[in-house]
Amino acid sequence: MRIISGLKKGKKILLPDPNITRPLKDNVKENIFNILLHSRKFHINFENTKIIDFFSGSGSFGLECISRGSKHVKFIEDNPKIQNTLYRNLSNNFDKNKFDIIKKDFFKLDKKNLIETFHPNLIFLDPPYKIESFNKILEFLDTLSNYKNLIIIFHVEKTKNLFIKQFKFDLEKVYGMSKILFLKTNS
């Protein structure tokens, strides 16, 4: 795996144990960024954006954002073994003022406060495929009534008929077993 574009284009990304995490493949990541940069629906200019990367893993998504000019990325990862790899990926490539690693479990973190104080332009969620609390993630999204920016969920393709009151599914892409959902606010 590598950073595909921007300041650190071509830099290798260290991967944690594949038994603990599922990396975001380069071709899928490239497709996500092509949609974000070239779609009439979204067109995000990463220069000076603020991103939250939940379930960060190796940090592939957030690393790409920083390489493309994001002002700051908050990486949320609770597994100590993965945190070590994530920190090495970040510290080997970027200035420490460009990122924070929050070492907390998604379900124990005050996510709403984090979002309301940080004001991210984009939220990326990449929960493990086997996560049993996916509905709790959707319930959390329903609490974000003041959030007006884009949310991307990368999850297993068989996830069907999701309903979140606060958001509409603007775009859905399937890549093999994976599904990428682009959500925007209903209001």
Secondary structure, DSSP 8 states (H G I E B T S, - for coil): -B--SSTTTT-B-----TTT-----HHHHHHHHHHHHH-TTT----TT-EEEEES-TT-HHHHHHHHTT-SEEEEE---HHHHHHHHHHHHTTS-GGGEEEE-S-TTTS-HHHHHHHH--SEEEE---TT-TTHHHHHHHHHT-TT--SEEEEEEETT--S---TTEEEEEEEEETTEEEEEEEE--
